[in-house]
Every structure is written in C-alpha cells, then in structure tokens.
C-alpha cells in the first residue's frame, strides 16, 4: 500500500505534519462549540474543510467577532429553513449576520405576526436540537440556477456574482458559487439548502443561544424601486449568559430611549405636519440646547475661534466647485428653481466657509484661522434610517474649519483633538476610542500623495492620545481622511461623536491662498471639525447617557420649591427670587396638588433639587433640602441651600 501523502501546516507557531485529507477541525482538535471555524491564509474556513499544504492555521472562537458572525449567519439559515417549512410559499432574499444578531428577508403574502415568530422560533429550536450538519458544496452557475429555479431573488444574486454589495456577498461573493446543505445527522438526507459563501458552524447544535426579536418591511436590495420583503431580526450568541447580558442591555436601552424620554420630559417632538426627521424643541428642550450651545461658544471663544454665519441655501455652482454634486448628490434635497437658477439646501457648511476665507487676501500672520458656526444643514436621509434625534434630515452642526500652513498642521490637529476630548468630558462622557477612516478607492478627489500624507499625519496625532485606534478602511469623505471620536455611554454603547478631517483638496478646488513670509502665494491646509457631530444627535445621546437624569448644570429646571401648604408659597417665592439672582433655574409649584403629589411630579420630571417649607422652616429662615434620589436634609438655611445648588451647577457634578 502506498503511504498517505503528508502535509506541512503551522499551528500556534509550530510546524506540524498531518495526513492529506485532515480537516481543520481535526488539526485544531476543535469541538465545534468553543471553536466554530478556522482561519488559514487570512480566510475563514469550515472545520470540515481539508487543510492545504503550507497552511498557517488559527482557531476561530465562538466569542470572537468572526466567531459570533458565523454563529449568527448559521442561525439565519436555521430561521430561513423554519420559515420555509411553516410557510412553503416563502421565497428567500438574503440573510446576513449584523451587529448583535442577524436577519433574513422573505417574500411572503402577509407580514409576519408575533404568533408567527413564536412558531418559527419553536421550529428553530427543534432544528438546533436535531443537530443538522452544515455541508458545503461548490456548484456551477448553471447548476445553481437549476437547483434554485424556484427562488427568483437567489437567481438575481447569481447574476450579481463578483459585484455584489457587502450583505449580498454573504450569499454569493466572488469566484465559485457554493451551496450549503443542511443534512440529517442520522440519515444524511437533505433537510434544506441555501446559496451561500459560508463558512458555517459544523452543526446546528453549535448554536448555543438565539432569540427572534421582531419583523418589519424591507425593500429588496435596499431600493424603493424593488419589491418590499418581510424581514425577521434575531440575535444569537456564543452562550446563554452572553445573550442574557445583551437582552438586559436592550431592556436598559429601552428605558433610556430618547424618543420616549423626550415625550415624557416634554423636551422635543416630531410633528407629522413638518415631515420625517424634522424635530421641534419644546421650551425645556430649548433650555438644554441653549446651555449646550452657550457653553460650547464660550469654550470656542477661549480657544481663539472666530464666529461666522452662512445662509441655508445656495446656487448649485458652489457644490459643483466643492464636488458635493459629484459625490454627495444622493444625500442632498432636490434643487429649487428660482430666477433661472438652481438653489440647494446646504448639506455642508464648509464650501461657504471657504468663500469667507477667499473674500479678501490672507496673510500667514492670520493663520491658523479658526472659523466656527452653529450651521443648520439639510440631508436627505432615507425614511428607513431616520431615527429620533440621532438620524434627522435637518441638523445643526457645531461646525469649525481651521485654515493653517502645512508646518502648523500637526500641532493644530493635536491641540484640536485634545480640545474635542476635553469638551466632551465636560458633558459627562469619558470612555473614548478613536476611529481612523481612510480613502475610498473610488470616491475621492486629489492625489495619492496628499492622501497618504494626510492619513499618516492623522494616524500619528491619534496615536499620541494613547487611546485605542480602530481602522475604518474606505470610510473617509471624498475630500480627505478623518478621525472620529467614538464615545461609550453609561451602558457601554458606542456613539460616533466628533469628527476631524484633514483636507488638502477643497483649498485647491476653491483656489484658496495666503501670502507667506517670503511673499509667495501658498495653499492653506483645511481641517474640518464637528464637535457634537450635530446638536440634535448629541442631545439624543446625552438623554440616553443620563437616562433623562441630567446633571444640575444641564437640567432645564434645576430646583422646584414645594410649599407644604398654600400659606407657605409666598415664602418660597422669595426663596426662588434669591436663587434666580444667583442664576438658578427654579420654579415654585403653587398648584392645588397635595405636597406628596408635588414631590412625585418633581421626581418624575427628574428635577435635581426640591426646596420644601412649612411653619418651622419659615420661622427658622430655612428649607427642607430634598434630592431627587429621595434623600432629604431638614432645617437648612436658605442661603446655604442656594450655595449648595450653585456649587453643584458650577462644578457640573451629578447628584
């Protein structure tokens, strides 16, 4: 007998010799639970696939980012199988893993109901318990079309092979087509199949925890011109404990939902009469917004910024020069025809700031020139992505553009990043990491050399802050790379906050110049910076971060005076007057409600402080000082109580 050919592979840095036909699972000694796949040559592989000579093999653990994506993708297949067993007429769309879960789209006659989801989830659990085997097999285009003749959306994806979008590439990808069969573990009979690139977990028993969350409509391939399918969302995790943690986080996030709290606290609303993504701020919300803006203005004044103001609409040629009509037209509202010209609602402030810079000759002595504006812009977000204050169509950016020399560029970026982080900390955010977005290989203007210099400079500045730095390949705007400050809120969710973009291109497109020390004309470098991102979005993030319990300096009402009886109200009116003279936002509850109801109302409104007064308090020139957490100090002299409130406001502490 001839010897079985031997292959050389590398595991954990050590070279090993294995027999030809050895699988990745065998090489790794994987159990299919803690390790669900392998990585070889940078590619993810099924554990059942055979190793190749020279492979450098790493285990893919279920709890890793790739491992979770594989578990979720496999769970999406199980869900699709269950749907087609219960609803045989259902046609398959796509079923990718997404952050924290997965979804699958189906063409069905009627939307799924909550009872349908229960039936589907029950069948999924039966499939998981059965331990069906995920088996991969390559197929030709022709064979795939023949096998999937009853699946029109899959046939369309086959036609997209090699040019599909990211989510669709989960199904197709480039190169050869593959189908994954779900096989009965006892008989080997086919239970279900799907066009898919993989990889998958070895068997359905490798899916430890999952839950179906909700369903809704979704257009095929994201286009409103295509049929609307029904999408089922689910979540899946490497353990029941991790899933329970996630579901608890969702419960907490629901309690903190800024849309719900915005209504309960009377902060803002979204009138149907205005249109989707166009909020209005009520008086209490207006107070918070004004405080945010005023504090930001003060800090910018201290940092040497010049305030500018620009209009909301402009002729189209401005955005032809800037490149927005070439690269950003889909994000802009349609033009208005006025006096023979086309006018656009502005999606960005930067082109107008360039006009201000260009309005007269500039000297190197003026640089760095820091322009700042609370500029309202308008962006045509698709209705499916509009979400409360965090994704709107009309937004106000605390927008700054800094013009400097190349020699000043690095120091300016470093001080700017520190300024951004310090100001965010003032608003109560402290857990940050940075994201570096680099050039899109297609959507960009300028030279590769400029992009390389700009990207490397941003990278060095970001690394100097000693924060975690995550790469976002291809995520930059068309005119330059950017650093995004990502902040984690009180329950650990990440939000994109400030962005800092380095731009060599718009100054060239607008022919911006300054006179250098030697008398020559030079091109400035432009830095784009939005600190809040948008005031609306930042407002929504703060509502959720604080769960509506704003620190006293941001609270719309900082204190409420509550008389024990009607006769005590005049005394508290005098107390409130003294507090207002110290800058405290204070009200007196002179309603007909009983005292306990007034206290509950103040707690429900999340007011930081309550000042109560009865006969003994009045006789002693004092108040009962109550905090919103229920603690209370009695017999506190009025001036001392006001001092304590003012001190908490000035120190920006939470109470």
VEXPA-88587 format. One record per atom (N, C-alpha, C): x, y, z; residue in one letter. Coordinates in steps of 0.05 Angstrom, whole numbers, plus 5000, padded with zeros to 4 digits. Each point is the difference from the previous one (the first is absolute). Layout:
XYZA/...
This chain:
501749765000X/498350245000X/501750255000X/499250194984X/501550255000X/499450175024X/501950145010X/499750175023X/498150244994X/498550085020X/498350244997X/501850254999X/499650164980X/501750254997X/499950165026X/502250125007X/500250175024X/500050304992X/498750165017X/499950294996X/501350145024X/501350224994X/501250165022X/498250245005X/499250035026X/498450235008X/501250135024X/499150245007X/501050145023X/497750065019X/500349915025X/498050055021X/501450125024X/498850225010X/501150135024X/503050054997X/500850074976X/502850074995X/501949764996X/498949765002X/501749764998X/499149854974X/502149904986X/499449844976X/499249725007X/498049894986X/499149735004X/499749864974X/500249735000X/499549844976X/497449845005X/498250024980X/497449865002X/499549854974X/498349815001X/499349854977X/498250164981X/500349964975X/498250134981X/497149925006X/498250194998X/497249955007X/499350075028X/502050075016X/499450105028X/498450254998X/497950025016X/498350245000X/501150215020X/499150254996X/500850215019X/499149935028X/497649895002X/499049925027X/501849805013X/500949804984X/501849795011X/502750125008X/501050184983X/502650125006X/499950165025X/497850145004X/499850175024X/498949855024X/499049764996X/498749865022X/497650155009X/498650124981X/497750185007X/497549845007X/498550105019X/497649875009X/497550104985X/500350214984X/497750114986X/498250175017X/500750045025X/498550175018X/501750255007X/502249955015X/501750235007X/501650104975X/500849824983X/501350074974X/498149914978X/499150194983X/498049954980X/501050004972X/502450104995X/501150014973X/503050035003X/501450024977X/502950044999X/500650244982X/502450115005X/501050214982X/502649894988X/500250004974X/502549914986X/500650194977X/502450115000X/500750194980X/498250255000X/499050075023X/498350235002X/497149954993X/499349754991X/497349944992X/498749825021X/497350045004X/498549835019X/499349744986X/500249785015X/499549734988X/498149855018X/498449834988X/498449815015X/501849805014X/499349915023X/501649805014X/500149744985X/497949954983X/499949754985X/501850014974X/501050244993X/501650024976X/502849885005X/501249904978X/502649875002X/502250215000X/502149965016X/502250195001X/501649984974X/501550214994X/501750014977X/502950015009X/501849904983X/502950015007X/500950295004X/501450055022X/501150265006X/498150185015X/497649905007X/498150175015X/501150095027X/499550255006X/500550105027X/497250035012X/499449845020X/497249965009X/499650125028X/497850155003X/499350115026X/497149925006X/499449955025X/497249945007X/498350265000X/497549974992X/498050225002X/498149935023X/500350145022X/498449945023X/497250124997X/498049865012X/497250094998X/499650285010X/501650085021X/499650265012X/501550224987X/501649944979X/501450214985X/498150144980X/500950224989X/498250154981X/499349824976X/502049864989X/499549824977X/498349775009X/500649895024X/498449775009X/497150075005X/499550225012X/497250095003X/498650034974X/501450124980X/498750044974X/499349744987X/501749795004X/499549744988X/497649875014X/499950025027X/497849895015X/497450134991X/500150264997X/497550154992X/499249944971X/501949974983X/499449934972X/498749734999X/501149815015X/498949735001X/497150015011X/499650165020X/497350025012X/498150124980X/500950184984X/498350114979X/499049784981X/501849824993X/499349774983X/497949835014X/500449955026X/498049845014X/497350135000X/500050265004X/497550154999X/498649984973X/501650034978X/498949994974X/498849724994X/501449795010X/499049734997X/497349975014X/499850115025X/497649985015X/497750154986X/500650244989X/498050154986X/498949854977X/501849884984X/499049874976X/498649745006X/500649885023X/498449765008X/497250085009X/499850235013X/497450095010X/498450144978X/501450154984X/498850164978X/501449914974X/499149784988X/501449894976X/500150194977X/498250194998X/499950194978X/502150225003X/501350025023X/501950225005X/502449974982X/500850224987X/502450014983X/502250145016X/502449924995X/502350095016X/501350254988X/500650195018X/501650234992X/502949955009X/501050175018X/502749965011X/499849985031X/502149885012X/500049965028X/502750035013X/501050245002X/502750055011X/500150035030X/502349955011X/500550095028X/500350305001X/499150125021X/500350295004X/500950045029X/500550255008X/500950055027X/497949905020X/500949845018X/498349885022X/497949804990X/500149924975X/497949814992X/500149934970X/497749974989X/499749914972X/497250084991X/499649984974X/497350024989X/499849824975X/497649964991X/499549874974X/497550124988X/500150054974X/497750124985X/498549794986X/497450025000X/498249814987X/497950144984X/499449884977X/497750094984X/497649825008X/498250115015X/497649865009X/497550174995X/497749875000X/497550144993X/499350205022X/500349925025X/499250175022X/502350055019X/500050235013X/502150055020X/499949805023X/502349945011X/500249825023X/498750125024X/498649845016X/498850095025X/501749915023X/499550115024X/501549905024X/499649705004X/497549904995X/499649715002X/501649844980X/500350114976X/501749874980X/502949975010X/501050225012X/502749995010X/500449795021X/497949965017X/500249795021X/500149734987X/498449954979X/500049754986X/502749954987X/501150214987X/502649974987X/502249945020X/499950145023X/502149965020X/499849715011X/497649915004X/499749735011X/501149794980X/499550044975X/501149814980X/503050024998X/501150255003X/502950035000X/501349845022X/498750005024X/501249865022X/500049704995X/498049904986X/499949724993X/502249934980X/500550184981X/502249964980X/502750005014X/500450195018X/502550025015X/500449745016X/498049915014X/500249755016X/500649764983X/499050004975X/500449774982X/502949984992X/501550225000X/502949994993X/500549964971X/498450134983X/500549984971X/502850104993X/501249874980X/502750054992X/500050214977X/501750215003X/500450194978X/502149894982X/499349954975X/501849874981X/500350184975X/502450074994X/500650194977X/500649844975X/499050104978X/500749884974X/500150224978X/502150004984X/500250194978X/498049924978X/498950204986X/498249954977X/500750194978X/499449924976X/500350184977X/497650205000X/500350224985X/497850194998X/497649864989X/500449834980X/497749874987X/498649815019X/501649855015X/498849815020X/498650155022X/501150235009X/498850155021X/497350114990X/499950094975X/497450114990X/498049774998X/500949774993X/498149774997X/498949925028X/501849995020X/499249915027X/498250215013X/500550264994X/498650215013X/498050144982X/498949854981X/498250114980X/497550125013X/499249915024X/497750105013X/500650245018X/502550095000X/500850225017X/500950244983X/498250174992X/500750224981X/502150195011X/500050055026X/502050195011X/502849885000X/500149745005X/502649864999X/501150004971X/498249964981X/500850014971X/501250274993X/498850225012X/501050264995X/502850035012X/500449895024X/502650025012X/502149854984X/499349784988X/501949854984X/501050184977X/498150164989X/500850184979X/501850235009X/500050055027X/501750215011X/502749905009X/500549744997X/502549885010X/502450164993X/501650065021X/502550154996X/499650305002X/497550104999X/499550285003X/497950075020X/499549825019X/497950045019X/500950185022X/498050125013X/500550175024X/500849825023X/500950125022X/501149855022X/498049795011X/497550085005X/498149825012X/499449774980X/499850074974X/499449804981X/502349814996X/502550105005X/502349834996X/500149785020X/498550035022X/499749785019X/498849764986X/498250064981X/498749784985X/501749914976X/501350194986X/501249934975X/503150035001X/500950255004X/502950054999X/501149984972X/502650004998X/501249984974X/500949714995X/500949944976X/501049734995X/497749794997X/500649765010X/498149784996X/497650045018X/497749894991X/497650005016X/500049755017X/498950035024X/499749765018X/497250005011X/499149765005X/497449965014X/500649855026X/498650085021X/500249865025X/497549835004X/500449745004X/497849815005X/499949965030X/497550005011X/499649915027X/499249714999X/501649825011X/499649714998X/499149885026X/498349814998X/499149855024X/502449845011X/500750035025X/502449885011X/499949705001X/497749884999X/499749715002X/500049874972X/498450124982X/499749884973X/501650134978X/500950245005X/501450154979X/498250124979X/497449985005X/498150114980X/499950305002X/499450134977X/499950294998X/497550105014X/500450195018X/497850135015X/499350274987X/502150144991X/499650274989X/502650084988X/500050214982X/502450094988X/499850304994X/502350134997X/500050294994X/502650074985X/499750184981X/502450114987X/501550175021X/502649945003X/501450145022X/503049964996X/501550215008X/502949984999X/501249875025X/498650025023X/500949895025X/502250175012X/501549885019X/499749745012X/497749995020X/499549755010X/497949965020X/501149835023X/498550005021X/500649825023X/499749714990X/501249805013X/499949734990X/497249894999X/498550035022X/497249905001X/498350215015X/497449964997X/498250195013X/500249995031X/501149785010X/500449995030X/502250195009X/501550114981X/502150205006X/498850285005X/497450024999X/498750265005X/498949995028X/501450135019X/499349975029X/497550165009X/499750244988X/497950185010X/499150194978X/497450024997X/498950184980X/497250085008X/499050224988X/497350095006X/499150184976X/497649964991X/498950174979X/498950255014X/500650234987X/499450265013X/497550144989X/499950024973X/497850164988X/500149954970X/497950104987X/499949994971X/499150274989X/500550044975X/499250254987X/500549994970X/499250204986X/500450014971X/502750104993X/501049914977X/502650084990X/500049974970X/500950204985X/500149984971X/502349824992X/499549844979X/502049824989X/502450174991X/502349935010X/502650134994X/499950295007X/498250085019X/500050275010X/498950224982X/498849924978X/499050194981X/496950025001X/499050245001X/497150035001X/498749924974X/501649974979X/498949914974X/499549704999X/501149865020X/499749715000X/497749915018X/499349754999X/497849905017X/500750035030X/497950035016X/500450015029X/499849725011X/502149915014X/500049745012X/499550025030X/499649785013X/499750005029X/502649905013X/501050165018X/502649945013X/499549925029X/501249785008X/499949915028X/502850045011X/500150145023X/502550055014X/500249815024X/502549915005X/500549835023X/502750075012X/500549885023X/502750035012X/501049725007X/502649964999X/501249745007X/502750055013X/500749835019X/502550045015X/501449745006X/502550025009X/501649775005X/499249865026X/498350135016X/499149875025X/497450135009X/498549865016X/497550115011X/500650245018X/502249985014X/500750235018X/500550254984X/501549984977X/500550244984X/497450114988X/498249814992X/497450104990X/498450145021X/500049885024X/498550135022X/501150285006X/502750034999X/501250275004X/499050194978X/499949914976X/499150174978X/497150075003X/498349815007X/497150065003X/499650195023X/501649975021X/499850205022X/500850284991X/502150014983X/500850254989X/497850134983X/498649834985X/497850104984X/497850115017X/499449875022X/498050095019X/500850285011X/502550025007X/501050255011X/499950224978X/500849924976X/499950204978X/497250094994X/498149825003X/497250074995X/499150215021X/500849965025X/499350195021X/501250284994X/502449994987X/501450254994X/499350124973X/498349884985X/499450094972X/499350295001X/501650164985X/499750295002X/497350094988X/498949844982X/497450084989X/497849985021X/500149795016X/498149965022X/500450215022X/502550045008X/500650195021X/499550294991X/500550054974X/499550274989X/497150085003X/498249804996X/497150065003X/499350025030X/501049815016X/499350015029X/501050255013X/502350104993X/501250245012X/499350254985X/498449984979X/499150234985X/502450164988X/501849864987X/502450124990X/499850064970X/498949824984X/499950044971X/497849814989X/499350054974X/498149834987X/500550004970X/498649834986X/500349974971X/497350034986X/499050244997X/497350034988X/499849894972X/497949854995X/499649894973X/499850224979X/498950235009X/499750224981X/502650114989X/502249955014X/502650104991X/501449814981X/499649745004X/501349804984X/502049845016X/500749774989X/501849815014X/502850135005X/501049955024X/502850095006X/500350295005X/497850145007X/500150295004X/498850065028X/501650005021X/499050035027X/499650305007X/498350045020X/499750265013X/500749975030X/501350205011X/500849995028X/498050175016X/499049885021X/498150145018X/501650175019X/498650175016X/501550185018X/502149875017X/499449775013X/502049875017X/502349894983X/499449884977X/502149914982X/501650244990X/498650224995X/501450244991X/502050115020X/499349975026X/501850085021X/502649844999X/499749734999X/502349834999X/501750064976X/498750034977X/501450064975X/501650275002X/498750205012X/501350265003X/502549975019X/499749855021X/502249965019X/502449874985X/499349794984X/502149864985X/501450194981X/498450164986X/501250194980X/501650225014X/498950115022X/501350225013X/502749915011X/500049765013X/502549905011X/502149954978X/499049884978X/501849954977X/501150264989X/498350204997X/500950264990X/502250125018X/499649985026X/501950125019X/502749864997X/500049734998X/502549854998X/501450064973X/498450044979X/501250074974X/501250285000X/498750185014X/501150275002X/502749995015X/500149855021X/502549975015X/502249874984X/499249834980X/502049864984X/500750164974X/499050244997X/500950174978X/498549964974X/497549915001X/498449974976X/498550264993X/499650044974X/498550234990X/497249904992X/497950145008X/497349914994X/499150114973X/498849834984X/499050084973X/497149904998X/498750094979X/497249914995X/499649994970X/498649794991X/499549974972X/497149924995X/499050054975X/497249954994X/499449704997X/497449944998X/499149724999X/499949904971X/499950174981X/499849914972X/502250144983X/500649884977X/502150114983X/499549914972X/501150154981X/499949914972X/501649744996X/499349854980X/501149744996X/503050004994X/501050224988X/502850004992X/501949975023X/499250095024X/501749975023X/500649715005X/498049824997X/500449725006X/501149854976X/500050134977X/501649894977X/503050045005X/500650245010X/502950065006X/501049825022X/498349975021X/500949845023X/500149704994X/498549924981X/499949714993X/497649865012X/498450145017X/497849865012X/497949904980X/499650154979X/498149904980X/501049764985X/502649964999X/501149764988X/499949765019X/500650055026X/500449785018X/497949975022X/498350215004X/498250005023X/497150064991X/499450004974X/497350094991X/497849845012X/500449745004X/497949835012X/499350085028X/501850145014X/499450095027X/498950285001X/499550124978X/499050284999X/497050004991X/498650205011X/497250044991X/500050104971X/497849944985X/499950094972X/500250314999X/500950104977X/500450294997X/497350154997X/500150265006X/497850184995X/500750184977X/498150054982X/500550174977X/499150285008X/501850195000X/499450285007X/501550194981X/498550174987X/501250214982X/502049884981X/499349774988X/501749884980X/502449865011X/500249975026X/502349865012X/499049775018X/501749815004X/499449785019X/501250065027X/498449975021X/500950055027X/499749735016X/502049955017X/499949765017X/500050085029X/498549855016X/500450015029X/502849905006X/501450145017X/502849925004X/500249745016X/501649814991X/500549755016X/502550035017X/501750204993X/502550045014X/500650305002X/501450085021X/500850285004X/502650074987X/501749804995X/502850054992X/500350174975X/498349954978X/500450174976X/499650295006X/498150075017X/499550285006X/502250125017X/501149845018X/502350105016X/502450064982X/500349844979X/502150054980X/499650274987X/497550074994X/499550264988X/500750235018X/499649965026X/500850205020X/503050045000X/501549775000X/502950024999X/500950144975X/498749954978X/500850114974X/499150294995X/498450105019X/498850274995X/502050224999X/502449965011X/502150204998X/502749865002X/502150154996X/502649895002X/500749915028X/501449795003X/500749895026X/503149995003X/500950055024X/502949995006X/500549765019X/502549914999X/500849785017X/499750085030X/500050265005X/499750105028X/497349945011X/498049964982X/497349945009X/499549705007X/502049844992X/499649715003X/501349905025X/498849805013X/497549874992X/497650175004X/498250004980X/497550145002X/497849805006X/498750035023X/498049805009X/497250124997X/498449914981X/497350094997X/498149815013X/497950115013X/498149835015X/497250104994X/498149814997X/497250074994X/498249785011X/497850085013X/497849815004X/498450024974X/500749834982X/498850014973X/498049784995X/497550074994X/497949804994X/500349914971X/500049734997X/500349884973X/497749804997X/499649924975X/497749834993X/501049774983X/499349765008X/501049764986X/497649814996X/499949904975X/497849824993X/500649725009X/499549945026X/500349735010X/497649844991X/500449754992X/497849834993X/498249955024X/497449984995X/498149985022X/500649765018X/501149794989X/500649765015X/502250035021X/501750214997X/502250045019X/499650235018X/497950174995X/499450225018X/499249885027X/501250115021X/499549885027X/500350225021X/497750085011X/500050205022X/501950234994X/501550095020X/501950214997X/502749914989X/500549745001X/502649904992X/500449974970X/497850014984X/500350004971X/497750174990X/500550254994X/498050194992X/500650114972X/498150164989X/500450124974X/500850295002X/499350135022X/500950275005X/501650005025X/502650084999X/501749995023X/501850245002X/500850065024X/501750235005X/502749905009X/502150064985X/502749915007X/501550235015X/501449935020X/501950195012X/502649974983X/499950134977X/501949954979X/502350195000X/502449904999X/502450174999X/501749924976X/501250204988X/502049954979X/502550165006X/502249865002X/502550135007X/501850014976X/501150234994X/501850044977X/502850055012X/501949844991X/502750035012X/502149934979X/502550045006X/502249924983X/500649715004X/501549884982X/500749725004X/501849965024X/501650215006X/501749995024X/498450005025X/497750145000X/498350025024X/498149765003X/499749854979X/497949794998X/500149805023X/502349895005X/500149785021X/499450115027X/501250235008X/499450115027X/497150085002X/498950114978X/497250085001X/498149765003X/500649784987X/498449765003X/500249895028X/502450005011X/500449895027X/498450165021X/500350274998X/498550175019X/497049984996X/499249974975X/497249984994X/498849745011X/501449784998X/499049755011X/499850025030X/501950125013X/499950035029X/497650185008X/499650224985X/497850185004X/497349854999X/499749834979X/497649854996X/499549815023X/502149845008X/499749815021X/499350145027X/501350225006X/499550145025X/497250105001X/499050114977X/497350115000X/497949785003X/500549774987X/498149775003X/500049915029X/502350005013X/500149925028X/498450195018X/500050264992X/498350195015X/497149935000X/499149874978X/497249924998X/499449735012X/502149885013X/499549765015X/500849744986X/501350024977X/500949764985X/503049985006X/500949755005X/502949975007X/501349754989X/498449824989X/501149754989X/500150014970X/502450044989X/500350064972X/501849794986X/499649974974X/502049894982X/499950154974X/502049984983X/500150154975X/499849824976X/498850104979X/499849854975X/501250174978X/501849874984X/501350144978X/498849904974X/498650184986X/498749934974X/501950084977X/500549804983X/501950054978X/498650014974X/501550054979X/499050064973X/498349784988X/497750074990X/498449824983X/501549974974X/500449764991X/501649964975X/498850124975X/497450075001X/498650114977X/499150295004X/498750055023X/498950265005X/502050185014X/501850134985X/501950195012X/500950194979X/500950235010X/501350204983X/502850055011X/501850104983X/502750065008X/502049784993X/502550055008X/502149814993X/500449795022X/501149774992X/500649795019X/502150105020X/501850174991X/502150105018X/498850175022X/498150184993X/498750175020X/498449835020X/498649804989X/498549835018X/501849845019X/502249914990X/501949855017X/501150185022X/500850244993X/501050195021X/497950065020X/497650064991X/497850075018X/499349775019X/499949764989X/499349775016X/502149945020X/502550014993X/502249945018X/500150215023X/499550254993X/500050215020X/497749955020X/497649944991X/497849945018X/500649765017X/501249804988X/500749765016X/501950075023X/502050154994X/502050075021X/498750175022X/498350194992X/498650165020X/498249835018X/498549824987X/498249835015X/501549825019X/502349894991X/501549825018X/501250155023X/500550264997X/501250165022X/498250035024X/497449954996X/498150025023X/499849755017X/501449794991X/500149755015X/497249885005X/498350034980X/497449885000X/499949774979X/498249825004X/499749784980X/499450134973X/501449904979X/499650104973X/499049774982X/497750044988X/498749804983X/500050114971X/500749834981X/500150094972X/497249964987X/499350194983X/497549994984X/500850034971X/500949784987X/501050024972X/497850094981X/500650204984X/498150104980X/497850175011X/500150075025X/497850155012X/500250305000X/502150114987X/500450295000X/498150144981X/499650265005X/498650164981X/501750034974X/498850094979X/501450004974X/502450195000X/500150195019X/502150214999X/502249955020X/499849815018X/502249965018X/499449805022X/502149885013X/499749815021X/499050145026X/499049845019X/499050125024X/500549825025X/500150145023X/499949875026X/497250045011X/498849785009X/497450025013X/500549935030X/498950175017X/500149945029X/497549835006X/500449765009X/497849825008X/499950005030X/497650055011X/499650025029X/498149785009X/500849875022X/498249805011X/498350135022X/497449944999X/498250135020X/499949845026X/498150075017X/499849885027X/499549704999X/498949904979X/499449714999X/501849864979X/502250144992X/502049884983X/499650014970X/497950134991X/499650024971X/501850214988X/500949954976X/501850194986X/498450194982X/500750265001X/498850204984X/502250164986X/499750054974X/501950184987X/499450285007X/502050135011X/499750285009X/501450184979X/502250125009X/501450204984X/501549874977X/500250154978X/501649924977X/502150224994X/502449914993X/502150194992X/501149904973X/499750174979X/500849914973X/502250194990X/502049884989X/502250154989X/499750024969X/500150244989X/499250044972X/502050174985X/501349884980X/501850154982X/498550074974X/497649904997X/498750014974X/498150244996X/498250055020X/498250234996X/501550274998X/502250045015X/501450264996X/500950034971X/500749774987X/500950014972X/497650054982X/497849875005X/497650044983X/498950285002X/500350135024X/499150275003X/502250214996X/502449904992X/502250184995X/500650185023X/500049885024X/500650165024X/503050055002X/500850245008X/502850075002X/500550195024X/502549995009X/500950215019X/502850084992X/500750245009X/502750104993X/501949915022X/502149854993X/501949905020X/502050225007X/501849935020X/501950195009X/501950104979X/500549834979X/501950084979X/498550144977X/497450055004X/498550144979X/498749834979X/500549735001X/498849824980X/497249935008X/498449914980X/497349925005X/499949705006X/498949925022X/500049725009X/497149915004X/499649744999X/497449885004X/499749915029X/497950095014X/499749915028X/499049715001X/500549875023X/498849755007X/497350065014X/498049834995X/497450045012X/499349775018X/499250065025X/499149795018X/497050045006X/498549794995X/497150015005X/499649885028X/498250125016X/499549895027X/497250065009X/498549795006X/497450035013X/500349865027X/499650155021X/500649905027X/497749825010X/497550115000X/497749845008X/499349804977X/500950054976X/499049864977X/497650154990X/497849995015X/497850184997X/498850045028X/498950245004X/498850065027X/497849805005X/498349954980X/497749825004X/501049725009X/501949904985X/500949735007X/501349995027X/501750205006X/501450015026X/497950035022X/497950154996X/497950035019X/498749735006X/499449854978X/498849735004X/501949815015X/502650014994X/501949845014X/500150075029X/500050255007X/500150085028X/497549925015X/497750024987X/497549915013X/500349705008X/501149844981X/500249715006X/502349945019X/502250154998X/502249975018X/499250045029X/498550225004X/499150075027X/497349885008X/498749864981X/497349895004X/498150235008X/500450234989X/498450245006X/500650135026X/501849885016X/500750115026X/502450184996X/499650244989X/502250184993X/501350105025X/502750054999X/501350135022X/498850285003X/500250125024X/498750265005X/500650214979X/502550014990X/500750224982X/498549984973X/499249754992X/498549964976X/497049985004X/499149955024X/497249965005X/498450254992X/497849974986X/498450234992X/498850155024X/499149855020X/499250115026X/501949895021X/501450175013X/502049905019X/499049965028X/497950145007X/498849985027X/497050074999X/498549875017X/497150065003X/499550065029X/498650225006X/499250065027X/497249895004X/499749855022X/497449865006X/499050095027X/497950165001X/498850085025X/498549775013X/500249975026X/498549785014X/497050075000X/499450265002X/497350094998X/500050264983X/497650084991X/499850234983X/501250255013X/499750025027X/501050245014X/503050034999X/501449784994X/502950014999X/501250084973X/498250034980X/500950064973X/501450284998X/499050215013X/501450264997X/502949995010X/500449855022X/502749985011X/501949874979X/499049794987X/501649864980X/500350174974X/498150184995X/500450184977X/502450185005X/500450095025X/502350165007X/502649834998X/499949755009X/502349824997X/500749974971X/498049964983X/500549964971X/501250254988X/499150245009X/501150254989X/503050025007X/500749935024X/502950015008X/501649804983X/498949774995X/501449804984X/500350094971X/497950124989X/500250104972X/502250214998X/500350165020X/502050215000X/502849884999X/500249755008X/502649854999X/500249834975X/498050034982X/500149864975X/498749725000X/498649935020X/498749745002X/497350004985X/499649794984X/497449974987X/498149865019X/498250155012X/498449905023X/497150074996X/498249835008X/497250044998X/498749965028X/497650115003X/498449965024X/497549854992X/499549775011X/497649844994X/497850105018X/498450194990X/497750115015X/497449884991X/500149764989X/497649864991X/498349915023X/497649904995X/498249905021X/500749725009X/502049874987X/500749735008X/501049995029X/499749775013X/501049965027X/503149994998X/501350045023X/502950025000X/501349744989X/499049775008X/501249754991X/499849974970X/497750094988X/499749994971X/502050194987X/500550235012X/501950194988X/502849885001X/500749865021X/502649875002X/500249794978X/497949844997X/500149794979X/500250124972X/498650234996X/500250134974X/502950104994X/501350115021X/502750094997X/501949774994X/499649785014X/501749764996X/499549894972X/497550004991X/499449904973X/501350184979X/500150265005X/501350184982X/503050015002X/501049845019X/502949965005X/501450275007X/498650165016X/501250255010X/502149945021X/502350114998X/502249935019X/499450065030X/498850245005X/499750095028X/497150085005X/499049955024X/497550105010X/500450155026X/498850235002X/500150165025X/497250015011X/499649885024X/497449995012X/500050195024X/497650115006X/499950185023X/497249985013X/500149995027X/497650015017X/500450215022X/498449985020X/500150215021X/502750015013X/501149775008X/502649995014X/502250114982X/500049934975X/502150104981X/499850314998X/497650104997X/499750294998X/500950145025X/499349895023X/500950125025X/503050015003X/501449804988X/502949995003X/501450114976X/498650114980X/501350104975X/501449784985X/498749774999X/501349764989X/498149864980X/500949784989X/498449834983X/500849715006X/498349824992X/500749715000X/501249954972X/502449914999X/501549974975X/499849714991X/498549944978X/499649734991X/501349954973X/501349774998X/501349934975X/498149814984X/500549984974X/498249834983X/500249715006X/502249915014X/500249725008X/498549945025X/498650205012X/498449955024X/501350095026X/502650065000X/501450095024X/499050285006X/499950065026X/499050275009X/501550095024X/500750265000X/501250135024X/498150225009X/499349995025X/498050195011X/501450245014X/498650225000X/500950245014X/502650124989X/500350004973X/502350114987X/499550304995X/501850175010X/499650294995X/499850054970X/498350204993X/499450054972X/502650064984X/501750175010X/502550074986X/501849764996X/500049835021X/501749764998X/498949814978X/497449974999X/498749834979X/500650114972X/499850264997X/500650124974X/502949964993X/501750045019X/502949964996X/500649724990X/498749805012X/500449724993X/499149954971X/497750124993X/499049964972X/501950134981X/500950255005X/501850144982X/502649854997X/501049905023X/502649854999X/499849754982X/497749865003X/499749764983X/499850074970X/498750234995X/499750094972X/502850074989X/501550165015X/502650104990X/502049774997X/499849805017X/502049784998X/499149794980X/497650034989X/498949824980X/500049715010X/499249965025X/500049735012X/497249894997X/499849735001X/497449865000X/499149975029X/497450035005X/498949965027X/497749804998X/
